[in-house]
Amino acid sequence: MIRIAHADDAAAIHAIYAPHIESGVATFETELPGVNAMSQRILTRLQHYPWLVWEAEGQLLAYAYASRFRERAAYDWIAETSIYVHPDAQRRGIARRLYGFLLDTLVAQCINQAVGVITMPGEQSVAMHEAMGFEPAGVWKKSGYKLGQWWDVGVWQKELQAPENPPRPVVPFERLKQDPAWLARLETTA
């Protein structure tokens, strides 16, 4: 089932994330943040953006979240998205369902664009993003140094809804998660 993350999920989220820091390049973070720091990240992000988890039989199998793309106010209607799936839960459709609900939630927040940033070659992530309707939007050459080498980063972009002029204000997730219509949609994902 899909649900909103909470601070108590920090240890499980940290366990899924840690291998990507220590021996992978899905993230350019190089130091383990610790469970307490992860808990703070969850609580801070949930004020403005969704952080969702997939839980089955009491085990957290995946998480997805959105974050601010850039600090300037003109970027308020675009969000960067991320997803991490436990190795035992891959190739089961969990990522697409969880990411799909994340994108639907961004639409409900009045966000128009989603951006996925992928360390190249990232075939699995590229395939998932393109299956979700993302399109290539550019490559940042040799933009990250990790594990003894330079990595290119690809950007994939998806228009979630046509932008209005003027745009409606973005709904903070803290407010959206109290909306009965959104909560009803969340309950149907179980």
C-alpha positions in Angstrom: 0.0 0.0 0.0 1.0 3.6 -0.6 1.0 5.9 2.4 2.6 9.2 3.6 6.1 8.7 5.1 6.5 9.5 8.7 9.6 10.0 11.0 9.4 6.4 12.2 10.2 5.3 8.6 13.6 6.9 8.7 15.5 3.6 9.6 13.9 1.6 6.8 14.4 4.5 4.3 18.0 4.9 5.4 18.6 1.1 4.8 17.2 1.4 1.3 19.2 4.5 0.6 22.6 3.6 2.2 23.8 1.2 -0.6 23.3 4.0 -3.2 25.5 6.3 -1.1 28.2 3.7 -0.3 28.6 1.9 -3.6 26.2 3.4 -6.2 25.7 6.5 -8.2 21.9 7.0 -8.1 22.7 9.8 -5.6 25.8 11.9 -5.5 25.6 12.1 -1.7 28.8 10.5 -0.4 28.3 10.5 3.4 25.6 8.5 5.2 23.2 11.0 6.7 22.2 8.8 9.7 18.7 7.8 10.8 18.1 11.0 12.8 19.1 13.2 9.8 16.8 11.1 7.5 14.0 11.6 10.0 14.5 15.4 9.8 14.6 15.3 6.0 11.2 13.5 5.9 9.6 16.0 8.3 11.0 19.1 6.6 10.2 17.9 3.1 6.6 17.0 4.1 5.8 20.6 4.8 5.9 21.5 1.1 6.2 18.3 -1.0 5.1 14.7 -0.8 7.2 11.9 0.6 5.4 8.6 0.0 6.3 5.0 0.8 5.2 1.6 -0.4 4.6 -0.8 2.5 3.7 -4.5 2.2 3.2 -6.8 5.2 4.8 -4.3 7.5 8.0 -3.9 5.4 8.8 -0.7 3.7 9.8 -1.6 0.1 10.2 1.7 -1.7 9.9 5.4 -1.2 9.4 8.4 -3.5 9.5 12.1 -2.9 9.5 15.5 -4.6 11.6 18.5 -3.8 12.2 22.0 -4.8 13.9 22.2 -8.2 15.5 25.7 -7.7 15.3 28.3 -5.0 13.9 31.2 -7.2 10.1 31.8 -6.9 9.6 31.5 -10.7 10.5 27.8 -10.4 7.6 27.1 -7.9 5.7 25.1 -10.5 8.4 22.5 -11.2 9.5 19.8 -8.8 12.4 17.3 -8.9 11.3 13.8 -8.2 13.2 10.8 -6.8 12.4 7.1 -6.1 14.3 4.3 -4.4 13.2 0.7 -4.3 14.5 -2.1 -2.1 16.4 -4.6 -4.3 14.0 -7.4 -3.3 11.0 -5.4 -4.5 12.3 -4.5 -8.0 10.6 -5.6 -11.2 7.2 -6.0 -9.4 5.5 -2.8 -10.7 5.9 -1.0 -7.3 8.1 1.8 -8.7 5.6 2.7 -11.5 2.6 2.7 -9.1 4.3 4.6 -6.4 5.9 7.1 -8.8 2.6 7.5 -10.6 0.8 8.4 -7.4 3.6 10.9 -6.6 3.1 12.6 -10.0 -0.7 12.6 -9.5 -0.1 14.3 -6.1 2.1 17.0 -7.7 -0.8 17.7 -10.1 -3.1 18.1 -7.1 -0.6 20.6 -5.7 -0.8 22.7 -9.0 2.7 21.7 -10.0 3.1 21.6 -13.8 6.4 19.9 -14.5 8.4 17.1 -12.9 12.1 16.6 -13.5 14.0 13.4 -12.9 17.8 13.7 -12.7 19.6 10.4 -13.6 23.3 9.5 -13.4 24.2 8.1 -16.7 24.0 5.5 -18.2 21.2 4.6 -15.7 19.3 2.3 -18.1 16.8 1.1 -15.5 15.9 4.6 -14.3 15.8 5.9 -17.9 13.4 3.1 -18.9 11.1 3.7 -16.0 11.0 7.5 -16.5 10.3 7.1 -20.2 7.6 4.6 -19.5 6.0 7.2 -17.2 6.0 9.8 -20.0 9.2 11.7 -19.2 11.3 12.9 -22.1 15.0 13.6 -22.3 15.7 17.3 -21.6 19.5 17.4 -21.6 22.8 16.1 -20.2 25.1 17.7 -17.8 28.6 16.4 -18.9 31.0 15.1 -16.2 29.0 16.9 -13.5 29.6 14.6 -10.6 32.7 12.9 -9.2 32.0 9.7 -7.2 33.6 6.3 -6.8 36.8 7.4 -8.6 35.3 8.8 -11.8 33.3 11.6 -13.4 29.7 10.9 -14.3 27.3 12.6 -16.7 23.8 13.4 -15.5 20.8 13.2 -17.7 17.6 15.3 -17.1 14.2 13.9 -17.9 11.2 16.1 -17.8 7.4 15.5 -17.8 4.7 18.1 -18.3 2.1 17.1 -15.7 -0.5 19.6 -16.8 -0.7 22.6 -19.0 0.5 25.7 -17.2 -2.1 28.4 -16.6 -1.5 32.1 -17.0 -1.5 33.4 -14.4 -0.7 30.1 -12.5 -2.7 29.0 -9.5 -0.6 29.1 -6.3 1.1 25.8 -5.4 -0.6 23.9 -2.6 1.8 23.0 0.1 1.7 19.2 0.8 1.0 20.0 4.5 -2.3 21.4 3.4 -3.0 18.9 0.6 -2.7 15.9 2.8 -5.7 17.1 4.8 -7.9 17.3 1.7 -10.7 14.7 1.8 -10.6 14.1 -2.0 -6.8 13.5 -2.0 -7.1 11.3 1.1 -9.8 9.2 -0.7 -7.4 8.7 -3.7 -4.7 7.6 -1.3 -6.9 5.1 0.3 -7.8 3.5 -3.0 -4.1 2.6 -3.5 -4.2 0.1 -0.7 
